[in-house]
Amino acid sequence: MTAVFIAASEETHAPPRFRRVVELDRPRSEIVSAVLRWSAEGVADAWIGETPASDMLLVPGWTAYERRLRYAEADVAALVSERFVLGMQLADGWYLGRLGWSGQARIYGDRGAVYASLRIVYTDGHVQTVETDATWEWSEGPVRSADLYDGQSIDAGLADDWLRAEGGAAGRPVVVSSAPRAELEPYLAPPVRRVATIAPQRTWTSPSGETLVDFGQNLVGFVRMRVCGPRGAVVVVRHAEVLEHEELAVRPLRSARATDRFFLSGGDDVFEPTLTFHGFRYAGISGWPASAPPIEESLEAVVIGSDMHRIGEFSCSDPLLSRLHENVVWSMRGNFVDVPTDCPQRDERLGWTGDIAVFAETACFLFDTNDFLSDWLRDVAVEQELAGGRVPHVAPDILKYDPAYGGLPATDTAIWGDAAVWVPWAVWRAYGDRGVLDRQYASMTAHADRIAALLSPTGLWDTGFQFGDWLDPSAPPDRPADARADPGVVATACAYRTLSTVARTAEVIGETADAARFAALASRVRDAFRAHYVTDGIVRSDCETVYALALVFDLLAEEDRERAGNRLADLVAASDHRISTGFAGTPYVLDALADSGHSDVAFALLMQTESPSWLRPVTLGATTIWERWDSLLPDGTVNPGEMTSFNHYALGAVADFLHRRIAGIAPLAPGYREISIAPLIGGGLTWAESSLESPHGTIRVRWELDGDTVRLEADVPRDCTAVIDVPGRGAILVGAGHHSVIGAVGSAHQH
């Protein structure tokens, strides 16, 4: 017998719940194992009796549902009793709920369904199987509504004994749902879980009379509440990332309501809205019972996210720079909720390919993202297949269901499309697992071939829609694509990087003919870039982004590099060392300056505290990375642009520079079997330290500056080698173990 998907037999007013009473075939003491698998078209919490079957949340997550649907698995042997209920609570999730800013819902189907299979093995070898089928029953329960954007409503007054095997009103018969379009497969990525809790830092009353709670950290999750009050009383919880005019600033949420409603039972209630999530630092509470304990004693913020292991750390003598790094960590944690999203709070939360394309190296250092990104890349490949080889702007791709979505044409684009190549290469470099290249090779070459077909006869990628240097700070708030960088220059530079990376990938996996073909294409693009876009080291559109890309992607002839580097340094200085780059240039501008002999300018840009800069939001109390350099304006009001998120990891790609250049930890070979330890010292920093749990062990580096003397301590894992390069000492090849190196810097490096 095989489990089937089951659904409510009629249209429901509230998310349906399902159950089956189970009696063991043998005494409980004879159980060897009991494993539950479950999935849903929607998201589902599973229960064994009145105990959650697992700590996983939002199962089965979000994948390209047309082809992929995951199931969760949990050991429930400790939870089953002689007679118990196997229960499931369904909610809309990504399958049925609103997705995107156009108001679309029910993108993947018209009705939710659940799937469960419980396999119990006894000491005598007998196997008892309990699966979803037509014998299950359903009803509506305390969960009255649940939407990822709008929030969850729970009526504790409707709590009953649905999850108890004895008593209780009978439910209604289920219907067997049609088979899902996708094949069921296990999780590859870590599931979403509760990863931390944060107590309120401050509570007060707003001018409108709402009780405001500040958790002190912009986070992603929900508020867990313990409350006792009159039956039927309603406590409403609203969420926002910032305040404006001393009230919750909800305009940046656009149409997302981000509001949870809790109806009290009259007894002691605990509310935990596990079928939604919000991006917030502040909560607004209304309806709190006068008889209840104080709010600050009764609630906490529950932080959720894909349960990835933290592997990379960084800190330094400058507290603002250390806080910037933590802000990057928090933005990554909040946006890695099953899919690498752009933002976690408004009516969007989509897996934008451009964001992760520029952030992948940083992500791979901060957390172990091998499984997370490998899983997401499978969706990229599926969506490419469905789109004839084109990499979508978001994955999973909901934009394909509305051809006029936000005015974004479904075309191949640089950076966004390049995620199909740049992300697997970053994963390979970080972890040394060739499997990601093998699995994604068809996807990588499909994108490279599309670029080749789109090149003009000149060899440039200078036609079609491009995001370009998205969110250039000089662009008007309502026209984020109006950048100073020529979109053809940006796209052609990215084309070269992609084609050369695919050529190197082909070499790694032994596809020699492909390696030669893509290397030749890359050379053609580089020659065209030099011929049409570069004149005596001056790159067309003459702005910081085009120089950053040309230098870091190695597009320039040797005789042009020095002049281009000097021109970049001059432009940065002319802007008073303030950021003048958007999505395309920001991840690379510091490297371009440092590599061209202008590390002093790079540090001046990095350490700038006036807007636009990385540190300006930190000085204003930011605890995450903002979408715009000026998401908050000098007068304390929110940027008027439609896109104004206070939790966007993309511009946090600067953390890669902190680890790789300032602390100096970089891979010389995939997976850090060979390590470069070459700290860049300057910016007035007197010390920096970083650690990385590599596949071979923990790498640690700390340097301190005492006058002109620099002292470096480094730990190299077993079976690894490192090249340590400290100023004034030169490169030293070392093996595993602890190493101390003393060098010297000139006074110019200390300013």
Secondary structure, 3 states (H helix, E strand, C coil): CCCCCEECCCCCCCCEEEEEEEECCCCHHHEEEEEEEEEEECEEEEEECCEECCCCECECCCCCCCCEEEEEEEECCCCCCCEEEEEEEEECHHHHCCCCCCCCCCCCCCCCEEEEEEEEEECCCCEEEEECCCCCEEEECCEEEEECCCEEEEEHHHCCCCCCCCCCCCCEECEECCCCCCEEEECCCCCEEEEEEECCCEEEECCCCCEEEEEEEEEEEEEEEEEECCCCCEEEEEEECCEECCEECCHHHCCCCCEEEEECCCCEEEECCCCCCEEEEEEEEECCCCCCCCHHHCEEEEEEEECCCECEEEEECCHHHHHHHHHHHHHHHHHECCCECCCCCCCCCCCEHHHHHHHHHHHHHHECCHHHHHHHHHHHHHHHHHCCCCCCCECCCCHHHCCCHHHCCCCCCCCCCCHHHHHHHHHHHHHCCCHHHHHHHHHHHHHHHHHHHHCCCCCCCCCCCCCCCCCCCCCCCCCCCCCCCCHHHHHHHHHHHHHHHHHHHHHHCCCHHHHHHHHHHHHHHHHHHHHHHEECCEECCCCHHHHHHHHHCCCCCHHHHHHHHHHHHHHHHHCCCCCCCCCCCCCCHHHHHHHCCCHHHHHHHHCCCCCCCCCHHHHCCCCCCCCCCCCECCCCCECCCCCCCCCCCHHHHHHHHHHHHHHCEEECCHHHCEEEECCCCCCCCCEEEEEEEECCEEEEEEEEEECCEEEEEEEECCCCEEEEEECCCEEEEECCEEEEEEEECCHHHHC
